[in-house]
């Protein structure tokens, strides 16, 4: 491995899944602005939209997470062009 490429500022950080309020505590260098108190100790808090606790692959559930994905945004953006094509039989 190369020397002097890894960060030195690892610390315990709380990663919180905002869909179900589950938490994971592990070492990280991620920058955070919020803190959370667990067992009378303050930890930096990072809020995640999805984790293994809520991802359908890991839970086996099919559910809508509330946000539109890239495919839906693309279809919505270009659906007006499809209407024009149909009118001109292109």
C-alpha positions as a printed Julia matrix, in Angstrom:
90×3 Matrix{Float64}:
   0.0    0.0     0.0
   1.04   3.57   -0.58
   2.23   5.57    2.39
   0.57   8.8     3.57
  -2.61   8.52    1.49
  -5.04   7.48    4.2
  -6.73  10.09    6.43
  -5.76  10.29   10.09
  -8.97  11.8    11.46
 -11.14   8.68   11.87
 -13.72   8.96   14.65
 -16.92   7.23   15.71
 -19.92   8.56   13.75
 -23.62   7.69   14.03
 -25.26   6.94   10.68
 -29.06   7.21   11.0
 -31.54   5.85    8.46
 -34.28   8.51    8.27
 -36.85   6.0     6.95
 -36.96   3.88   10.1
 -34.7    5.64   12.66
 -32.23   2.74   12.85
 -28.64   3.72   13.67
 -25.2    2.36   12.86
 -22.13   3.49   14.8
 -18.81   3.08   13.02
 -15.58   4.93   12.33
 -15.6    7.48    9.55
 -14.03  10.72    8.36
 -17.3   12.17    7.02
 -17.95  15.81    7.87
 -21.15  16.42    9.85
 -22.96  19.43   11.29
 -25.3   17.64   13.69
 -24.64  15.66   16.86
 -26.62  13.04   18.77
 -26.32  11.91   22.38
 -26.2    8.14   22.95
 -25.45   6.73   26.41
 -24.44  10.2    27.7
 -21.85  10.61   24.93
 -22.07  12.98   21.96
 -21.43  11.55   18.5
 -21.4   13.26   15.1
 -24.64  12.43   13.24
 -25.01  11.69    9.52
 -28.56  11.13    8.21
 -28.96   8.64    5.35
 -31.95   8.27    3.06
 -31.44   4.54    2.67
 -29.43   1.79    4.35
 -29.47  -1.98    4.59
 -32.28  -1.6     7.14
 -34.61   0.0     4.57
 -33.3   -1.02    1.12
 -35.72  -3.39   -0.65
 -32.9   -5.75   -1.66
 -32.04  -6.43    1.98
 -35.58  -6.31    3.41
 -37.27  -8.32    0.66
 -40.07  -5.74    0.46
 -41.25  -3.86   -2.57
 -42.15  -0.32   -1.64
 -41.99   3.2    -2.96
 -39.47   5.36   -1.11
 -41.09   8.67   -2.01
 -38.49  10.08   -4.35
 -38.54   9.83   -8.1
 -35.6    8.13   -9.63
 -33.6    9.17  -12.69
 -35.75   7.1   -15.07
 -38.97   8.79  -13.95
 -37.4   12.24  -14.25
 -36.19  11.41  -17.77
 -39.61  10.14  -18.87
 -41.37  13.19  -17.46
 -38.9   15.57  -19.11
 -39.27  14.02  -22.58
 -42.92  12.96  -22.6
 -43.91  16.17  -24.43
 -41.63  15.17  -27.32
 -43.36  11.78  -27.55
 -46.72  13.55  -27.92
 -45.33  15.64  -30.79
 -44.01  12.51  -32.52
 -47.41  10.81  -32.25
 -49.17  13.82  -33.77
 -46.84  13.82  -36.79
 -46.64  10.0   -37.04
 -42.83  10.05  -36.89
